[in-house]
Amino acid sequence: MGKYIKPVLTCCFLIAQFWASAQCAMCKATAEQSIEQGSTSAQWINGGVIYMLVVPYLAIGIIFYKWYKQYKKEKN
């Protein structure tokens, strides 16, 4: 059963890539239209993108730090 996990996950990530790029194009089009109309909502979209970028890395960093701290504690 374990030998099928890598190919299935690879296919899922490849398929999800198409949906992700479509969402980015929609966000870009919305931001461009709002800038043309003089709205400041594009700044909020940029803030949202930064938030979505930082939070996963921060969560992974915290998990890794706690895991490393526990590993060092068990090793000593």
N, C-alpha and C positions, 0 to 999 in steps of 0.2 A: 504494500500500500504506500509506503514511504517513497518509493521510486517514482511515483506519479505526481508527487507534490510539486517538484521543480517545473516540469513541463506545463502543468495546469496553471501555476502562478505566473509563469512567463507569458502564456497566452492571455491570461486575465490582464496583466500589465500592458501588453501590446494593444489589446482592444480598448482598455481604459484611456490610453494615450490619445486616441482619436476624439473621445468626448472631452477630454481636458483641453485640447487645443481649440475645440469649438467654443468652449466657455471663454477662453482667453480672447478670442476674436470678438465675441459678443461684448465683453467688458471694454475692449479697446474701442469698438464702434460707439458704445454709449459714452465713453469718456470724450471721444473726439466730437460727438454731437453736442455734448454739454458745454465744451469749451467754445465751440462755434456760437452757441446761444448765449454765452456770457455767464454761464452758471459755474459755481465752484464745486459741484459734486464730483468733478474729476479728482480733486484733492482727497475726497473721502474714499474714492475707489483706490487710489494709490495707497492710502493708509490701510485699507482692508487687505490689499495685496501684501504689504509688508507684515501685517499681523499674521496672515496665513503662512507666510514664509518663516517667521521667527518662532512661532509657538511650537511647531513640531520639533524643530531643532532644540529648542529649550527643554521640551519634555524628554527627548531622547538623551540629552546631556544630563539631566537630573537623574534619570533612571540609570544611566551608565555610572555616574558618580556614586550613587547609593550602592550599586552592585560592586564597584571597585572598593569602596570603603568596607563593605561586608567581607569581600574576598581578602583584603589585607588583615582584617580583624581575625578571621578564621585561620589565616596562615600563621599569624603570630601566636 
